[in-house]
């Protein structure tokens, strides 16, 4: 039976915080829809201390940002983007249009059609998270999306050079320096200066995730990607330093980022708790990581691999780092996760930044029903049908007529009957099922 050496915050307190976020987002989105650019400007000034007439960056501003980066910086960005592009292209190549003659004279097919426009949110309030530009813009472009725009908040009072460079090199068509709910709302609802998009993608804090949730339906979204989550599954084949490092490496994202150790070794669990406290005395981002660990960190001890799988699927974490003697056991058995990182040689940071898989992943237990962002998210699989012969139309029509009448849909049945009469030479009375 699973035992807790450390628990996170009370679920009731977390629910109360969610309620407050929901109300705040609803009011702000209503204001954006009513007042457009005026509301965007006020919100940007209020939350980011950033005010200008046009939040879209000019070509000159983009060039200025690129010039602030070193040659090595640009090479590193291009390397990461190459990995993301390569994997995205492999995914796209696996998606095929199909056309098949299912019956004589009856042809069915589907086409994978990219959406027309996408808005990509790139977080950057606390850290300039340029990797999110790779993950969203490149993946959308590989899918064939014609218009891809990006929004990222200012960093220390100005556009973040690294984020702007990543957005530009990834192929963004329009780059805006705008953050938070106001960015997501502007992209989805549109203003006088920002043409609305058909789909929103990208991670963000609880307010950004809630804004996407409330806008879903008016636009498509990738998934509900809220605060970062990490689950480390480990046995005594690794040590506490490795486990604590991987936990805190994700806890530094923000004060609401869950980090959980799941182990079958109580000694490793207790050693990791001690190591976390030690690393918090030397980690430069300890102020954030400490609060995250205090409020959302957990250490759970299980009796067996099987119980660890059950607990891991219950948690349904965004990131799952598996460091056990047999990591493939978890690859074979687990069903609820955003991404798996198998073995101690890899880690969540590799996936976040450079290895090539997408880092926009499901949070809040959404891994129970969806995977992360990938090329397929930007494609609509649209079906079509074609009937080639009179005989095929009349034959399908007879079945359709009878099934429609079984449901009471007389008008539907007549769509079939008119073709049975015309192409099959049958005398089917109006409003009756074909015999």
N, C-alpha and C positions, 0 to 999 in steps of 0.2 A: 504494500500500500504506500502511495506517495506521501512523503513527509516534508514539511517546509522548515528549512533552517532560517529562512528570511521571507517575509511577505511584503507586498507592495501596499500602496495606499488603500484605504477603505473604498469599496465600490460605490457606496452612497455619495461620497465626496466627489468622486470622478463624475458621477451622473449629474450632480448639481452643476459642476463646471461645464458639462456639455450643454445643459439647458441654457446657461448664460451665453455661451458661444452662439447657439442657434438663434436666440433673440437678437443678438448684436448683428449677426450677418443678415438676417431678414430685413432689419431696418436700413442697413447700409445699401443693400441691393435695391430696395425700393427707392431710396434717394437717388441712386445712380440712374435708374430707369426714368425717373421723373426729371432730373436736372442735368443729366449727361455730363458734359465736360466741366461744368461749374462744380458739380459734386466731386468729380474726380480730382480736380485741383485742390479743393478744400481738404479732401481726405488724404491726399498725398502730403500736403503741408502738415496736417495734423499728426499723421502717423510716421512719416519719414522725413519731416522737415525739408521737403523737396517741392519746389514750386516753379513751374515754367508754363509758357503758353502752349507749347507743343511737346509732348513727351516722347515723340519719335526721334531717335537719334539720326542726325544727318551723316552723310558719307564722310564729311570732314571729322566729325566727332568720333566715328568708328575708327578712322585711320589714326586719330590721336591716341585712342585707347591701345591699338595694336603697337604703336610706337613706344609705349611705356613698358612693353614686355621685352625680355631678353630673347635672343635667338634660341637659347635652350628652352625657355618657357614655351615659345611657339612650336618648337620641335616636339616637346612633350605633349602639347595639346593635339598636334597632328597625329602623333603616335596613337594616343587614346582614341581619337576619332576614327582612325583607320581600323582599329580592332572592332569598334562598335559597328562601323559600316560593313565590314566583312561578314560579321555574324548576321547582321540584319539582311544582307543580300542573300546569304544562305537560306535564311528563313523565307524570304520572298520567293526564291527559286523553288522552294518546296510547295508553294501554293499554286496550283494549276487550275486554269479554266478547263471545264469539261463540256463535252457534247456527246450524247449517246442516243442511239435509236433503241428505245426500250421495248417497242412493239413495232411491227411492220408499219411504216408510215408515220410513226410518232417519235419526234425528236425532242429530247429534254436537255437542258444545259444550264451551266452557271458561269458567270463572269465575276472576277474579283475586281471591283471598281473602287479606286481611291476616293475618299471624301474630297470635297473641293477646297476646303480651307480649315486650318488648324491653328489654335492659339496655344502656345507652349509657355507654361509658367516655370520660371527658373528661380528657386529660392536664393536669397542672398542677403538677408537682413543681418544675421549674426556672422555668417561666413560666406565668402563669394563662391557659391557652389556651381562652378562652371561645368562640372560633369553632367548636370541635369540638361544642359544645352545639347551635349552629344546625344544623350539618350532619347530626347524628344525630337529635336529638329532632324537629325540624321535619319532616324527611323521613319519619320513621316516622309522625308524626301525619297528614301529608298522605296517606300510604298507607292510613290508617285503623286503625292499631294501637291497641287500646283501652287498654293499660297500657304506659306507657313510664317506666322508672326510670333514674336517672343516678347515676354515682359519679365523684367527682373528689377527688384528694388534698388535704389541707390545704396552704395556702400561707403560709409564715412562721408556722406554728403555729396557724392558724385557717382556717375556710372562706374561700375567695377570693371577695370580694364580687362581682367582675365575672363570675366563672364561675357563681355562684349566681343572679345576676340573669339571665344568659343562659339557664340551665337553666329557670328559672321562667317567663320571658317566652316561651320556646319551647314551653312546655306540658307539661313533665315532671310526671308524676303523683306520683312519690316522688323526693326528692333526698337522697343520702347523701354525707357527707364521708368518703371512704374511697378509698385509692389502691392502685396496683400489683396484684400477683398476688392479694392478699387481696380486692380489690374485684371483680376478674374472677371469682375462685373463688366468692365469696359470691353474686354474681348468678346464676351458672350452676348451682351446686350447692344453693344455698339454705341458710339457717340457721333457728334458732328465731325470729329477728326479721326476716329478709329472705326473702320468698317468691321461689322461683327463677323465672327467665324462660325463654322458649323460644329466644331468639336474642341473641347478643352482637354489638355493633358498636362501632366507634370505634378510632382510632389509639392508639399507645402505644410505649413503648420495647421493647427486645428481650425483656424478661421478660414484658411484657403480651402481645406478639405470640406468644410461645411458649406462654403460658397458654391463649390462644385456640386455638392449634393443637392442644394436648393435649385441650382440652374439646370440640373439634369432633366431632360425632356425638352427644354427649349433648345438645348444643344446636347450633343453627345459628350460623354466623358470617357477617359481611359478606365479609371477605377477610383475608388475612394482611398487615396494615398495620404494618410495623415502622418502624425509623428512617427519617426523611425522606431522599429521594433527589432530586437535581436534575441535569438535563443541559441545558447551554446549547449550542445549535447556532448558530454565528455565522460570517459571512464578513466581509470588510473594509468592509461597508456600515455597521458599527457600530464603536465604539471599545473600548479595553481597560477604561475606567472602567465602562461599561455592563455588560460581561461580568463583571468582577470583583465588582461590586456585586451582581449577580444570583446569583453563585456563593456569596458569603459571606452573603448574605441568607438562604440556606437552610442553610448550614453551621453557623450559630449555633444551630440546633435542638438539637444535641447532638454529643458527640465522636465519634459513630459514624455521622454523616450524610454519605453520599457526595455530592460536588459535582464535576461533570465538564464540561470545555469540549471541544467537538468542533468543529473548524474546518478550513477549507481554506486558511487563511492562517497560515503559520508565524510571520510577524511579529506578527499579532494574538495568537497563542498566547504568544509570548515577552513581548510587552507586557502581556498579562493576568497572567502570572506575576509580573512586576514590580509591577503595580498591586495585586495581592492583598497582596503584602508591605507595600506602602505603607498600604493601608486597614487592615491588621491593627495598625498603629501608632496608629490613631485610633478604631477601632470599639470602643464600650463593651463589647460582648460578645466581644471578641477572644480571651479566654482559651479559651472553648469553640470558637469558629470556627477558631482556629489549630490546635488538636489535630485537629479534624475534617479540615481541609485537609491537614495533614501526613500523617495516616494514610489518608485516603480520597479526597483530591483527585487529579484526573487532568487532563492536557491532552493531547489526541489530535489529530494533524494528518492530514487526508485529502487526496487528490488531486482529488476531485470531489464534487459533490452526490450522485451515485449511491453512491459509497463512504461518504459520511456517512450516508446512509439505511441502508445495510447495517450500519454500526457502531452506529447508534442503535437499530436493531431488535435487534441482539445484546445491547446494554446493557439494553434494555427498562426504561427508567427510569420512576419514578413521575411526576415532573414533567419536561416537555420544553419549554424556552423556545427558540423559533425566531426568530432575528434575522438574516435574510438578505434579499437583494434579492427573493427569490421564496418567501416562507414557505408559500404555498399548494402549492408543489411537495412539501413535506414532509407537508402535510395529505393530499395525494393518494397519496403513496407509502408513508408509514410505516404499520406495522401493530401495533407493540408499544410502547405507552405508556399511562400512567395518564391524563394530561391534557396537551393541547397548549396552549401560550400563543403565539399567532402575532403576530409583529411586535414592534418595540421599545416600542410604546405600551402593551402589556399586560405582565404579569409574574406570576410564581408567587405573590407576595404578594397580588395582587388576588384570585386564586382561593382562596388560603388563608383570606382574611378577609371578603370583602365582595361580590364581583361576582355570585355566585349559583350557580355550579357547585359541586359537592361536593368538599371537600378530602380526604376519606377515600379513598385511592387505593392501588392495588396496588404493593407493594415486593418486593424480592428476586426480580426477574424474573417475578413473577406476572402482569405485564402481557402476557405471552405468551398467557395463556388467560382473563383476566378484565378487566373494566373496574372502575371504582370504585363507591363506594356511591351508590345512587340509589333512587328510589321502588320500582322493580321488585324490589330486594333484599328488601323487606319483604312482598312478595306471593307467594303460592303460586298458580301457574297450574294449577288443578285441572280435569280433564276429566270429562265425564259423557256418557252415551249413553241413548237412548230409542228403542225399536222400537214403531211405532204400529200395525202391521197383522199379522195372522196370516201373510199371504203373505210379508211381509218377513222375519219371524222364521224361517219354514221355509226360505226361500231362503238366508239367511245361515247357517242351521244346517247345510245340506248342505255348503257349503264348509268350515265350521268342523270338521264331523265328519271329513271326509277329511283335512284338514291335521293334525288332532290324531292320527289313526291313523298318519299318515306319521311322526310323532315318537314314536309308541309310547305316547301319553297316552290310555289307554282311558277313564279316568274323565272327562277333559276332553271326549272325544268324546261320552260319554253325556249331558253337559250340553247338547250340541247336539242329540243324537238324540231326547231326550225332547220337545224342542220341534218337531222335524221330525214326530214321530209325532202330537203333540197339535194342532199348528197347521197341519200340511201334509197330515194324513191318510195319511202314508206308513208302510209296515210295514218298519221298519228293525230287524233282529235285534239283541238286546242285545250290546254289545261289538263290533259290526261298523261299518264306515264306511257312511255313506249313499251310495247309488249314484246 
